[in-house]
Amino acid sequence: MIDTLLTYTSPIIGGVVGIYSYYAFKRRLHMVRQFIDTLDDALYDDRISEDEFRSLWSRFKAMFSSI
């Protein structure tokens, strides 16, 4: 009885954990991509303004606050 229960529930739990991990990784990767896009926009004219720096800093903090 327990063997059958564990046989069916462990893949379900593994699947749920896998799906959660995938979406967490995807969310973090999106944050990194946003930071790189902001950095690219700031470096486009070889000069970083104060507004661009503040935007970069907020994206940078957001990247590491989600860990």
Buried (B, 14 or more C-beta within 10 A) or exposed (E): EEEEEEEEEEEEEEEEEEEEEEEEEEEEEEBEEBBEEBBEEBEEEEEBEEEBEEBBEEBBEEBEEEE
